[in-house]
Amino acid sequence: MKVLLLLVVAIYAQAQSGFPTSLYTPLLAKDNIQTSLTSPMAIGDNVAIVQSGTGWAPQMVAYICDSTSGTPAKCTSYEVMLVTAVSGNVLTVTRAYGGSTAKSHATGKLIQNAYTSVYTNSAQNELLNMQKFTGGPRYVDLRAYGAVCDDVTNVQPAVAAAIAAGYKQIFLPAHCLWIPTSNRIPDGVHVMGEDWAYSRIETTSVTTVQLTAGYGAILENIVTKNQWCLTQTYPMNVDHSCQTHYWDNFRGPGIDLTVAFWDQEHITLNRGSGSRDMPGIAIGQGGVGDGLWIGVDGAGAGIRFYGTGPNFTGWLMIADVGLPGGTETGMGYLVNVNNNTARGIQINRVGTGTGLIVASTSASGSDVVISSSSKTSGAMLTFFQDTSTYTGTPILMNMASSFSGRFIDLTVNNSSKWWVDQGGNATAAGNVTAGGGAIPVSRCLTAGALPVGALTANTAACGTSTPMGFVGK
């Protein structure tokens, strides 16, 4: 206890010049301060006339014992009073302090500054309020407000008392069970759990009632049990509880706590509301290093994007490179593959959605580029399909009616060798080979000998005996 009081005094000494008494006025204690009544006190008296007022000061506790019994003697009738002012030998007091009962006291009764439970409570309250003022740890332990952490008792009354005292950052010890009023985390309350397996928040019925959170509510290192957790089929804790490292709601006034359901560390963010665009996580990197670096030593994914929920209509990932009109030359994504069996990017598509979309708003330039300055063999782009019943289209180009370019243009050293224009006309710079044999450009040559080296599909001009039905141009 002496160590605690010394800590209180040390902290108070640093902040006493500005410590606001509106928050809390600490009690004062002195060694061996005692005197006796020179006049009797009735129950309604608020002054004590004593033999000597030396050593007494406001905020000291005055203890009077009226009768004792037993061996050793134990006080059986007493009162605790708070001294509020001292004038000579007159002490102005607050009667029945610290939960005691006001009594009549006879002349000659001893008054002393004895240690009572109010000093313990005072030291605790003083530390809590100094934390508010000095910016120290702001989490209040619910046990300071009477919480019983036995995995059974609901600590809601302690939470309500802490919030009423001005705290919004709450420490939920292990084995504490909180069933919030109306199954809702209050607005702006930040709950920090001691153990995410045993710092528990539940609804009144974990099988039928959902847990919601007010605007600005934050949960860290806790476990919840509610209807959503019990209906999930994904891997989770054996008792279908939702353990979460971090979850917050900065999106709306009453968001369901559909927290992440895995036993690993994870973060669930609810940011933005309506047309207000707020990032879940924002990383601003102004140097030459990486804004985010993830190393994976195993078979898992460094980053996995998972669009979930009935309201998901957005994008899993958008890369903005450079500011409008800026000179930045960085990359939206850079994937280095340093293993012969690894994959730089893999997209597993399930359902009728699209695996990859490049939505371009640029008027020119290439939207997708596959380049290599060191590759000497192998394919640059491969389409592989391993289902014999496939009847789809491997490559589909659907251009607007005003399209006037080329569907495809195969070049060597910037020289076009084969292309298909907007009208479906295929043009080649050399021979076209069919079935392993070349179709000479002299085949079916029409009057007016057209330029050699180009072929235009025209089955009617050559008849049925012409391979592929091409006419030389």
Buried (B, 14 or more C-beta within 10 A) or exposed (E): EEEEBEBBBEBBEEEEEEBEEEBBBBBBBEEEBBBBBEEEBEEEBEEBBBEEBEBBBBEBBBBBBBEEEEEEEEBEEBBBBBBEEBEEBBBBBEBBBBEBEBBEBEEEBBBBBBEBEBBEBBBBBBBBBBBBBBEEEBBBBBBBBEBBBEEEBBBBBBBBBBBEBEBBBBBBBBBBBBBBEEBBBBBEBBBBBBBBBBBBBBBBEBEEBBBBBBBBBBBBBBBBBBBBBBEEEEEBBEEBBBBBBBBBBBBEEEBBBBBBBEBEEBBBBBBBBEEEEEEEEEEEEEEEEEEEEEEEEEEEEEEEEEEEEEEEEEEEEEEEEEEEEEEEEEEEEEEEEEEEEEEEEEEEEEEEEEEEEEEEEEEEEEEEEEEEEEEEEEEEEEEEEEEEEEEEEEEEEEEEEEEEEBBEEEEEEEEEEBBBBEEEEBBBBEEBEEEEEEBEBEBBBEEEEBEEEBBBEBEEBBEEEBBBBBBBB
